[in-house]
Amino acid sequence: MRIDAEQLRAAQEGRERLAPTPGQTIGPFFGYVDAYGPVYLPFPDGQHLVAPGSPRAVRLTGTVYDGNGTPVPDALIEIWQADEEGRIVQETGSLVRDGWTFTGWGRAAVDNVGTFTFSTVEPGPVEPGAAAFIHMVVFARGLPNKLHTRIYLPEDTEALAADPLLSSVEESRRHTLVADRLPDGSLHFDVRLQGLGEHAADETVFLQFPGIEYPAVT
Protein backbone atom coordinates (compact mmCIF):
# COMPACT_ATOMS: atom_id res chain seq x y z
CA MET A 1 0.00 0.00 0.00
CA ARG A 2 1.45 3.36 -1.07
CA ILE A 3 1.03 6.39 1.19
CA ASP A 4 1.60 9.85 -0.23
CA ALA A 5 2.86 12.85 1.75
CA GLU A 6 -0.61 14.34 2.28
CA GLN A 7 -1.99 11.07 3.67
CA LEU A 8 0.95 10.84 6.04
CA ARG A 9 0.40 14.41 7.30
CA ALA A 10 -3.33 13.72 7.72
CA ALA A 11 -2.58 10.62 9.78
CA GLN A 12 -0.03 12.45 11.94
CA GLU A 13 -2.56 15.22 12.61
CA GLY A 14 -5.36 12.77 13.36
CA ARG A 15 -7.45 13.71 10.32
CA GLU A 16 -7.13 10.28 8.72
CA ARG A 17 -6.56 6.78 10.02
CA LEU A 18 -4.22 4.56 8.05
CA ALA A 19 -5.21 0.95 7.55
CA PRO A 20 -2.71 -1.57 8.96
CA THR A 21 -0.72 -3.52 6.42
CA PRO A 22 -1.43 -7.28 6.44
CA GLY A 23 0.81 -9.68 8.29
CA GLN A 24 2.52 -12.48 6.43
CA THR A 25 4.27 -15.69 7.34
CA ILE A 26 8.07 -15.73 7.73
CA GLY A 27 8.64 -19.43 8.20
CA PRO A 28 10.06 -21.93 8.14
CA PHE A 29 13.28 -20.16 7.15
CA PHE A 30 14.03 -17.24 9.46
CA GLY A 31 16.44 -15.32 7.30
CA TYR A 32 16.88 -13.41 4.09
CA VAL A 33 19.71 -12.27 1.83
CA ASP A 34 20.63 -8.64 1.19
CA ALA A 35 23.46 -7.06 -0.77
CA TYR A 36 25.94 -8.03 1.94
CA GLY A 37 24.93 -11.66 2.28
CA PRO A 38 22.52 -13.64 4.51
CA VAL A 39 20.85 -11.92 7.46
CA TYR A 40 19.19 -14.15 10.07
CA LEU A 41 16.50 -13.15 12.51
CA PRO A 42 18.08 -15.18 15.33
CA PHE A 43 21.23 -13.34 16.41
CA PRO A 44 24.07 -14.18 18.81
CA ASP A 45 22.92 -14.13 22.45
CA GLY A 46 19.40 -13.12 21.45
CA GLN A 47 18.05 -15.53 24.05
CA HIS A 48 20.22 -14.05 26.81
CA LEU A 49 18.50 -10.98 28.25
CA VAL A 50 20.97 -11.38 31.12
CA ALA A 51 24.05 -13.56 31.35
CA PRO A 52 23.22 -17.19 32.23
CA GLY A 53 24.30 -18.01 35.75
CA SER A 54 24.33 -14.41 36.94
CA PRO A 55 22.69 -13.79 40.35
CA ARG A 56 19.56 -12.22 38.83
CA ALA A 57 19.11 -14.76 36.03
CA VAL A 58 16.16 -17.12 35.76
CA ARG A 59 15.76 -19.74 33.05
CA LEU A 60 12.57 -19.71 30.95
CA THR A 61 12.11 -22.82 28.85
CA GLY A 62 9.40 -24.78 27.09
CA THR A 63 8.40 -26.58 23.90
CA VAL A 64 6.22 -25.51 20.98
CA TYR A 65 3.73 -28.20 19.90
CA ASP A 66 1.32 -28.51 16.99
CA GLY A 67 -2.27 -29.73 17.32
CA ASN A 68 -1.27 -33.39 17.44
CA GLY A 69 1.21 -32.83 20.25
CA THR A 70 4.21 -33.06 17.91
CA PRO A 71 7.06 -30.61 18.60
CA VAL A 72 7.46 -27.84 16.00
CA PRO A 73 11.18 -27.69 15.07
CA ASP A 74 11.21 -24.37 13.21
CA ALA A 75 9.42 -21.85 15.44
CA LEU A 76 10.85 -18.52 16.51
CA ILE A 77 9.99 -17.04 19.91
CA GLU A 78 10.22 -13.45 21.15
CA ILE A 79 9.64 -12.25 24.71
CA TRP A 80 8.99 -8.74 26.01
CA GLN A 81 8.90 -7.93 29.71
CA ALA A 82 9.41 -5.52 32.58
CA ASP A 83 12.44 -5.74 34.84
CA GLU A 84 12.44 -7.00 38.44
CA GLU A 85 10.94 -3.73 39.71
CA GLY A 86 8.12 -3.76 37.16
CA ARG A 87 9.69 -1.01 35.06
CA ILE A 88 9.12 -1.03 31.30
CA VAL A 89 12.66 -0.56 30.07
CA GLN A 90 13.30 2.36 27.72
CA GLU A 91 16.87 1.52 26.73
CA THR A 92 17.79 2.34 23.14
CA GLY A 93 18.45 -0.68 20.93
CA SER A 94 16.77 -3.94 21.84
CA LEU A 95 19.65 -5.90 20.31
CA VAL A 96 22.08 -4.64 22.95
CA ARG A 97 23.92 -7.55 24.57
CA ASP A 98 26.78 -5.94 26.46
CA GLY A 99 26.45 -7.94 29.67
CA TRP A 100 25.12 -4.93 31.60
CA THR A 101 22.11 -3.47 29.80
CA PHE A 102 18.72 -5.12 30.30
CA THR A 103 16.43 -4.23 27.38
CA GLY A 104 13.47 -6.43 28.29
CA TRP A 105 13.44 -8.13 24.88
CA GLY A 106 14.78 -11.40 23.57
CA ARG A 107 14.49 -13.69 20.58
CA ALA A 108 15.27 -17.40 20.31
CA ALA A 109 14.82 -20.08 17.68
CA VAL A 110 13.66 -23.45 18.99
CA ASP A 111 15.93 -26.46 18.60
CA ASN A 112 15.19 -29.53 16.48
CA VAL A 113 12.79 -30.88 19.11
CA GLY A 114 10.85 -27.62 19.46
CA THR A 115 12.42 -26.43 22.72
CA PHE A 116 13.30 -22.80 23.48
CA THR A 117 15.36 -21.40 26.34
CA PHE A 118 15.85 -17.85 27.58
CA SER A 119 18.04 -16.46 30.33
CA THR A 120 16.13 -13.52 31.76
CA VAL A 121 14.93 -11.96 35.03
CA GLU A 122 11.71 -12.43 36.95
CA PRO A 123 9.49 -9.50 35.97
CA GLY A 124 7.88 -7.45 38.67
CA PRO A 125 4.26 -6.30 38.47
CA VAL A 126 3.90 -3.12 36.41
CA GLU A 127 1.56 -1.67 39.05
CA PRO A 128 0.78 -2.54 42.69
CA GLY A 129 -1.35 -5.65 43.03
CA ALA A 130 -1.05 -6.58 39.34
CA ALA A 131 0.00 -10.04 38.21
CA ALA A 132 3.53 -10.21 36.84
CA PHE A 133 3.87 -11.63 33.33
CA ILE A 134 6.10 -11.98 30.27
CA HIS A 135 4.65 -11.22 26.85
CA MET A 136 5.42 -13.88 24.23
CA VAL A 137 5.24 -13.71 20.43
CA VAL A 138 5.29 -16.90 18.34
CA PHE A 139 6.31 -17.22 14.69
CA ALA A 140 6.09 -20.64 13.02
CA ARG A 141 5.16 -22.54 9.88
CA GLY A 142 1.46 -22.48 9.14
CA LEU A 143 0.98 -19.07 10.79
CA PRO A 144 -0.04 -16.33 8.33
CA ASN A 145 0.44 -13.91 11.23
CA LYS A 146 2.40 -14.06 14.47
CA LEU A 147 0.65 -15.11 17.68
CA HIS A 148 0.71 -13.24 21.00
CA THR A 149 0.23 -14.70 24.45
CA ARG A 150 1.24 -14.12 28.07
CA ILE A 151 3.31 -16.08 30.54
CA TYR A 152 2.13 -15.37 34.07
CA LEU A 153 4.29 -16.19 37.08
CA PRO A 154 2.60 -18.87 39.21
CA GLU A 155 3.19 -17.75 42.80
CA ASP A 156 0.93 -14.73 43.38
CA THR A 157 -2.43 -16.51 43.29
CA GLU A 158 -4.30 -13.46 44.63
CA ALA A 159 -3.01 -11.25 41.79
CA LEU A 160 -3.73 -13.98 39.25
CA ALA A 161 -7.32 -14.28 40.43
CA ALA A 162 -7.80 -10.51 40.08
CA ASP A 163 -6.08 -10.11 36.71
CA PRO A 164 -8.60 -8.71 34.17
CA LEU A 165 -7.23 -10.56 31.16
CA LEU A 166 -6.84 -13.88 32.94
CA SER A 167 -10.31 -13.53 34.47
CA SER A 168 -11.80 -13.07 30.99
CA VAL A 169 -10.59 -16.54 29.95
CA GLU A 170 -12.60 -19.68 30.61
CA GLU A 171 -11.46 -21.14 33.92
CA SER A 172 -10.64 -24.49 32.32
CA ARG A 173 -8.10 -22.81 30.01
CA ARG A 174 -6.41 -20.30 32.32
CA HIS A 175 -3.66 -22.79 33.11
CA THR A 176 -2.36 -22.39 29.55
CA LEU A 177 -1.23 -18.86 30.44
CA VAL A 178 0.53 -19.68 33.72
CA ALA A 179 4.08 -21.01 33.86
CA ASP A 180 5.18 -23.89 36.08
CA ARG A 181 7.97 -23.38 38.59
CA LEU A 182 10.55 -26.16 38.34
CA PRO A 183 12.47 -27.43 41.40
CA ASP A 184 15.61 -25.55 40.31
CA GLY A 185 13.70 -22.26 40.17
CA SER A 186 13.32 -22.21 36.38
CA LEU A 187 10.07 -21.30 34.66
CA HIS A 188 8.53 -23.85 32.27
CA PHE A 189 5.93 -22.81 29.69
CA ASP A 190 4.80 -24.97 26.77
CA VAL A 191 3.02 -23.53 23.73
CA ARG A 192 0.32 -25.56 21.96
CA LEU A 193 -0.63 -23.94 18.67
CA GLN A 194 -3.79 -26.04 18.50
CA GLY A 195 -5.57 -28.46 20.80
CA LEU A 196 -6.84 -31.58 19.08
CA GLY A 197 -8.21 -34.74 20.69
CA GLU A 198 -6.60 -35.39 24.07
CA HIS A 199 -4.81 -32.02 23.88
CA ALA A 200 -7.97 -29.93 23.31
CA ALA A 201 -8.02 -28.42 26.81
CA ASP A 202 -4.32 -27.50 26.61
CA GLU A 203 -4.46 -25.30 23.50
CA THR A 204 -2.68 -22.08 24.43
CA VAL A 205 -4.88 -19.00 24.73
CA PHE A 206 -3.69 -16.38 22.25
CA LEU A 207 -4.52 -12.67 22.28
CA GLN A 208 -6.36 -10.85 19.51
CA PHE A 209 -5.85 -7.14 18.93
CA PRO A 210 -8.58 -4.86 17.51
CA GLY A 211 -8.48 -4.44 13.75
CA ILE A 212 -6.23 -7.43 13.08
CA GLU A 213 -7.53 -10.68 11.66
CA TYR A 214 -5.88 -13.92 12.71
CA PRO A 215 -6.57 -16.80 10.29
CA ALA A 216 -6.88 -20.28 11.77
CA VAL A 217 -3.66 -22.20 12.38
CA THR A 218 -3.09 -24.77 9.61
N, C-alpha and C positions, 0 to 999 in steps of 0.2 A: 504494500500500500504506500503510495507516494503522498507526502505531505508538503504543501508549498509554504512559503514564508508567512502568508496571511493566516493560514490555518493554524500554524504554530503560534503566532501572536495571539490569535483568538483563544486558543487553548490555555496559554499562559495567563491570559487576563480573565479566564473563566467564562468567556462568551461562547465557547464551543467545547464539546467533550469529544476527545478522540477515541475511536473504537480500538480496543486492544488487538494486537496482532495475534494470530492463532499460534498455539504451541505446536511443536512437532517432535517426533521421536528422535533420539540421538543414538539409540543402541542398534546392535550390540557392540559397535566399535566406538569407544570413547576417545576419538582423536580425529584430527584432520591435518592436511598438509598445506602450508603456505609457501611463500617464496623462499623461506629459509629452511624448509624441511618440515618433518612431522611435529605437530604440537599436540600433546595429550592432556586431556582434562585432569586425570590424576597427576599430581606433582609431588616431588620429594617431600616427605614429612607432612603431607597434607592431612594425614590422620592424627598427627601429634599437635593438639592445641597447646599442650604443655609437654615437657620432656617426660617420657616414661620413667617411672621409678622416682620421680621427684616427690617431695613431701606432700604436695597438694594434688598429685595426680590420682585419678580414678579411671579404671578401665571400663569402657562401654563396648560390649560385644553382642553379637547376635547373628542370626542367619535369615536370609531372604528366601521364602518358599513360594512356589506357584500354587494353583488351586488344588493340585493333587498331592501336595506335601513334598514335592521334589525341590531340592535346592536350586536356586537360580544362579548360575555361575558367572553372569556378566552384568550384574547390577552395579550401579554407582550410588553411593549414599553421601548426602551432605547433612551436617548438623549446624544449628544456630542456637546460641544460648547466652544467658547472662553469666556473670562471674559469681564467685562465692557469696558476694554481698548483695546479689540481685541487681547489679548494675548492668545496663545494656551498654556494651563497650562501644566507644566511638573512635577507636584507633584507626588511622588511615592505612589502607592496604590490608585486605583480609589474608593475602598470601604471606604475610610476614611470618617467618619462622626463625627468629633470632635467639631463641632460648629464654627470652625475658618478656616479650610482648604477648599478652593474651588478647586475641582478636575476637574470640567467641564464635569462630567459624572453622569448620573442617570439612574435608572431602576425602572419601576413601572408596576404592574399588573393592568389591568382594573378591575372595579367593575362588579357586575352582570348585569348592563345595559350598559356595554361597555365603561364606562367613565374613563379616566385617569387624574391625576392631579400631576403636579410637582411644587415645590417651587424652583425657580432658579433666575438668574440675567439676565438682558437684555444684550445680547452679543454686543460687539462693532465690527465694521468692522475690518477684519484682515489686511487690507491695506487701505490707503487713497482712498476715493471715492468708495470703494467696498460696496456691500449691505450686511448688517448684517443678519446672519441666524443661526439657530440651526439645526444640523443634527439629523435625527430621524431614528431609526431602528425598524421594526415591525416584531414580531413573532406571529403566530396565527395558528389555525387549518386550514388545507387545503393548507398550504404553505410549499412546499418541501424545500424551502430556505427562509431565511429572506429577507425582503424588506427594501430598503433604500430610504429616501426622504429628502427634506429640508423644514424648516419652516422659511420663510423670514419675517422680521419685516415689518409692513405696511407703516410706515411713510415716509421713504426716497424714494419718487417716482422717483427722478432723478437717484439714484443708482440702483433702481430696473429696470428701463428702460435700463440701461447700462450693467446689469449683463449678462455675457456670457451664463451661463447655462439657466437662465430664458428666455433670448432672443431666445434660441434654441428651446423653447417649443411653440407649437401653441398658438396664442394669446388667443383663446377661452378657453384654459385650464390652463393658467398661474395662475389664481386665486386659483387653488388647491394647490399651493405652498406658498401662502401668508396668514399669520394669520390675524384674525380680532382683533381689539383692543376693549375691552369691556369698558363700562362706568367707571368701578372701576379701570381701568388700566391693568387688566388681559389680557393675550393673549389667544385667542380661535382658535383651529385648529382641524378640523375633518379629519379623515382618511377614505376614501372609497376604499376598496380593489378592487372592481369592480364597473363599472357603467352600469347598465342595465335599459332599458326603460327610465323613467323620470329622472333617475339619471345618464344617460350616460355622460353628459357634466361635471359631478362633480367627476368622477373617479380620484383619486389622481395620479399625475404623479410620477412614481418611477424611480430610477436611475439604470442603468445597467453598470457594470464594465467589462472591457475587459477580455475575457477568462473565464467568468462565465456565465453559462446558467441559465435562470430563467424560469422554467416551468409555464404554465398558472395557475392562481389561480383557485381552484376548489371549 
